[in-house]
């Protein structure tokens, strides 16, 4: 069972109109966390349910998570200042199993932060493909450039980088046959498309799913999603059985 920690806020930085990066001190979670895992944060008195947030960076006693304002809870979180404490449960879930060899990391929108954690785990061995709605929504591009062998940026409207979706550059790269696996996090339609392309090229693919969560530890089954094992269907809990799944096991 993961533990709950009172974590002191070190910094809170706005990355875009609605996206924030918070760094906290928490040596215990920072040491135990793996790429693809998440934390569950209590967001003020009167809000019973914690908010799940993926981990962007962990190390040197610090934990960074990046989130988007989607309601009152995350708005409260965006207003925290250095010196205040956050009640954080974690690390939670199953992370990426990153093999040796050259990898492709795909991040769409707010799905980019956990892929930065993955990139840090395999420094220099990954090509990142990042997709955003527009130039105004782009986050972490320079951070990826510092640790990846190559970074491809796409925007839906063509205002920065390549015009289009992440699927185009992904297919171009897989044609080379030099990449061992793909790991991805982002909107479900993007993940479904990434999984289909990887299946076509016979490339191993892991995806990090996003679902609404209640408890975050597998007790309430609010985040259940359809998966299959050896052809047999089952319902899996994203918070505990995931959030990372083998793409071929997800019922898209």
PyMOL commands that set and color helices and strands:
alter all, ss='L'
color gray80, all
select helices_A, chain A and resi 27-32+72-78+109-121+135-137+141-147+166-174+188-201+247-249
alter helices_A, ss='H'
color red, helices_A
select strands_A, chain A and resi 3-14+19-25+38-41+51-59+62-68+85-92+103-108+126-132+150-155+162-163+181-185+204-208+224-229+232-237+244-246
alter strands_A, ss='S'
color yellow, strands_A
deselect
rebuild
show_as cartoon
